[in-house]
């Protein structure tokens, strides 16, 4: 809707994890380099953690794009699966036509697939997203999958991706063997205010904007204050700001636009709509009495000012009792009676 108004080719703050919009902050850049190194060097287990909405999925999509096109990748999105469902999903994702009816048979099919991949010089990658939701027995079963190896190489690489709770889960005593097998750990956090400013401009530039300074510095600071530097929240808020700015024909978005967008997100309606909805056709009784009191004060002040002016100019001033004694007495027309 607002693309042409702001000179954009596509929405800059979309909700999907598009790798071309990846903003490589120092932490994102370091995490991506470690992930690529860990997969290519066959480190076995790799753990990536980060708060909700910090860009873990976008980072993963970028990693998968940069791997060899011949690499077999199984991406498990549903971490509520048990080990049986997990194995079935992985085999299906890797294209293995499974006829297994038991756990042992699925493990045998997986082993056959991994050996065939190894003979071709390939190392499949298993990605388990939202891994903090996996139960302890399932995590232990995943650890056992890493036993598929040769004398000098792991036959597949396993990436566990999740929120910071995953780190706490791996510190459990019953998972100490899994913890010891983790070859690399990466963690990404929220953006700093300066990174957030560069992040917004980066996404606008990728989307085709010739003017990447649409948001003022004060607006960016309000965005950071509200979002805490979380990219997903920044995207949602910036999208609302662009829509609001388009509706008001504003090319430059300031802190006031951000405040209105925040209130819209929190309340579900723009502030001006609420003010119109709360407006009364008939003034409230309290408002009427306040207006009457104000008028009375004004009249009293005017009377005092007139009295002061009359005194200063020597004009006769009416007494406060309301009598007419101040009027001049007319002259008599005849003699004395």
Secondary structure, 3 states (H helix, E strand, C coil): CCHHHHCCCCCCCCCCCCHHHCCCCHHHHHHHHHHHHHHHCCCCEEEEEECCCCCHHHHHHHHHHHCCCCCCEEEECCCCCCHHHHHHHHHHHCCCCCCCCCHHHHHHHHHHHHHHHHHCCCCEEEEECCHHHCCHHHHHHHHHHCCCECCCCECEEEEEEECCHHHHHHCCHHHHHHHHHEEEEEEECCCCHHHHHHHHHHHHHHCCCCCCCCECHHHHHHHHHHHCCCHHHHHHHHHHHHHHHHHCCCCCECHHHHHHHHHHHHHCCCHHHHHHHHCCCCCCHHHHHHHHHHHHHHHHHHHHHHHHHHHHHCCCCCCCCCCCCCCCCCCCCCCCC
